[in-house]
Amino acid sequence: TLESHFNALSDAPLQDVAQVIAPTMCALRMVWIISHHYNDDSRMGALMSRIADVLVDRVRSVVSHRDVFARASKDGIRSALRDVQSSKAIMHAWKREYLLAREEIEQSNRDSRWEFDRERLFAKSDYAARVCEELTEMVVVANDFRTFLSPRLKAVTLDADGVDRKSVV
């Protein structure tokens, strides 16, 4: 029941992973309701924690500050920002979809509640989302400096060597 969802979370193109999280949560809720093994807080909590770890590992593999800045220099700012923003969207979608599924379960009053350790589920993903947000700001600022310290500035400045020395720092 969950294998195709897990494969999509770990193997789908990064831009598609955020859209896979909602159907995965629906499937997890179904397993929670039907399964005799996974309708236990500790087992389902451990499964959810592993899913969170896979998502965070996926984001970490794509969003490294060295790779992001190298890609921004080589391919342009759009390429670098696309992966960082997709990664941030994945982290936010993970938390949002979990909370929505939890709310639906609570409102139904039929199923037992999802009372999993939120720190365990979201500490790493919230941190990864903050890092992605800060990386976005840094890439934009670095691009602004690169644009500002362009050859056109050197052309109108009497001290072109000084521009080069200051842009390295």
C-alpha positions as CSV (number, residue, x, y, z in Angstrom):
1,T,0.0,0.0,0.0
2,L,2.8,2.4,0.9
3,E,5.6,1.2,-1.3
4,S,4.8,3.4,-4.3
5,H,4.4,6.4,-2.1
6,F,7.8,5.7,-0.4
7,N,9.5,5.3,-3.8
8,A,8.0,8.6,-5.0
9,L,9.3,10.4,-1.8
10,S,12.8,9.0,-2.3
11,D,13.2,8.9,-6.1
12,A,10.8,11.4,-7.7
13,P,12.3,14.6,-9.1
14,L,12.8,17.1,-6.3
15,Q,10.2,19.5,-7.7
16,D,7.5,16.8,-7.5
17,V,8.1,15.6,-4.0
18,A,6.0,18.2,-2.3
19,Q,3.0,17.1,-4.3
20,V,3.5,13.5,-3.2
21,I,3.3,14.2,0.5
22,A,-0.5,14.7,0.6
23,P,-1.3,11.4,-1.0
24,T,1.3,9.7,1.2
25,M,-0.4,11.1,4.3
26,C,-3.8,9.8,3.0
27,A,-2.3,6.3,2.6
28,L,-0.7,6.5,6.0
29,R,-4.0,7.4,7.5
30,M,-5.6,4.4,5.8
31,V,-2.9,2.1,7.1
32,W,-3.4,3.7,10.6
33,I,-7.1,2.8,10.4
34,I,-6.9,-0.6,8.8
35,S,-3.6,-2.2,10.0
36,H,-3.4,-4.1,13.3
37,H,0.3,-3.6,13.4
38,Y,0.6,0.1,12.5
39,N,-2.4,1.4,14.5
40,D,0.0,1.7,17.5
41,D,1.4,5.1,18.3
42,S,5.0,3.8,18.7
43,R,5.0,1.9,15.4
44,M,3.3,4.6,13.3
45,G,5.4,7.3,15.1
46,A,8.6,5.4,14.1
47,L,7.4,5.1,10.5
48,M,6.6,8.8,10.4
49,S,10.0,9.6,11.9
50,R,11.7,7.5,9.2
51,I,9.7,9.4,6.5
52,A,10.8,12.7,8.0
53,D,14.4,11.5,7.9
54,V,14.2,10.5,4.3
55,L,12.7,13.9,3.3
56,V,15.4,15.8,5.3
57,D,18.2,13.6,3.8
58,R,16.8,14.2,0.4
59,V,16.9,18.0,1.0
60,R,20.4,17.8,2.5
61,S,21.7,16.0,-0.6
62,V,20.5,18.8,-2.8
63,V,21.0,21.9,-0.7
64,S,24.6,22.3,0.3
65,H,25.8,25.9,0.5
66,R,28.8,25.1,-1.6
67,D,26.8,23.5,-4.3
68,V,24.1,26.2,-4.3
69,F,26.6,29.0,-4.7
70,A,28.6,27.1,-7.3
71,R,25.4,26.5,-9.2
72,A,24.4,30.1,-8.9
73,S,27.8,31.2,-10.3
74,K,27.8,28.6,-13.1
75,D,24.1,28.2,-14.2
76,G,22.6,31.4,-12.8
77,I,20.5,32.4,-9.8
78,R,17.3,30.7,-11.1
79,S,18.8,27.2,-11.2
80,A,20.2,27.6,-7.6
81,L,17.0,29.1,-6.2
82,R,14.8,26.5,-7.8
83,D,16.2,23.6,-5.8
84,V,16.4,25.6,-2.6
85,Q,12.8,26.7,-2.9
86,S,11.6,23.2,-3.8
87,S,13.4,21.9,-0.8
88,K,11.8,24.5,1.5
89,A,8.4,23.6,0.0
90,I,9.0,19.9,0.8
91,M,9.7,20.7,4.4
92,H,6.7,22.9,4.8
93,A,4.4,20.4,3.0
94,W,5.6,17.7,5.3
95,K,4.5,19.6,8.4
96,R,1.3,21.0,6.8
97,E,0.0,17.7,5.5
98,Y,0.8,16.0,8.8
99,L,-1.2,18.6,10.7
100,L,-4.1,18.5,8.3
101,A,-4.3,14.7,8.5
102,R,-4.1,14.9,12.3
103,E,-6.9,17.4,12.3
104,E,-9.1,15.2,10.1
105,I,-8.5,12.3,12.4
106,E,-9.5,14.3,15.4
107,Q,-12.6,15.8,13.8
108,S,-13.8,12.3,12.7
109,N,-14.0,11.1,16.3
110,R,-13.9,7.5,14.9
111,D,-10.2,6.8,14.8
112,S,-7.7,7.0,17.6
113,R,-5.7,10.2,17.6
114,W,-2.3,10.8,16.1
115,E,-0.2,11.7,19.2
116,F,3.3,11.5,17.9
117,D,6.4,13.3,19.1
118,R,6.4,16.5,17.1
119,E,9.9,17.3,18.1
120,R,11.0,14.0,16.6
121,L,8.9,14.6,13.5
122,F,9.7,18.2,12.7
123,A,12.8,19.4,14.5
124,K,15.1,18.5,11.5
125,S,12.6,19.5,8.8
126,D,11.9,22.9,10.5
127,Y,15.6,23.5,10.7
128,A,16.1,22.5,7.0
129,A,13.3,24.9,6.0
130,R,15.0,27.7,7.9
131,V,18.4,26.9,6.3
132,C,16.7,26.9,2.8
133,E,15.1,30.3,3.6
134,E,18.4,31.8,4.7
135,L,20.2,30.3,1.7
136,T,17.7,31.9,-0.6
137,E,18.4,35.3,0.9
138,M,22.2,34.7,0.7
139,V,22.0,33.7,-3.0
140,V,20.0,36.7,-3.9
141,V,22.3,39.1,-2.0
142,A,25.4,37.5,-3.6
143,N,23.8,37.8,-7.0
144,D,23.1,41.5,-6.3
145,F,26.7,42.1,-5.3
146,R,27.9,40.2,-8.4
147,T,25.6,42.4,-10.5
148,F,26.7,45.6,-8.8
149,L,30.4,44.8,-9.0
150,S,30.2,44.0,-12.7
151,P,32.5,45.1,-15.5
152,R,30.3,48.2,-16.0
153,L,31.3,49.4,-12.5
154,K,35.0,49.0,-13.4
155,A,34.4,50.9,-16.6
156,V,33.2,54.0,-14.8
157,T,35.5,53.7,-11.8
158,L,39.0,55.1,-11.8
159,D,40.2,52.3,-9.5
160,A,39.3,49.0,-11.3
161,D,41.9,47.1,-9.4
162,G,40.3,48.3,-6.1
163,V,36.9,46.9,-7.3
164,D,38.5,43.5,-8.0
165,R,40.2,43.4,-4.6
166,K,37.0,44.4,-2.7
167,S,34.8,41.9,-4.6
168,V,37.1,39.0,-3.6
169,V,36.6,39.9,0.1
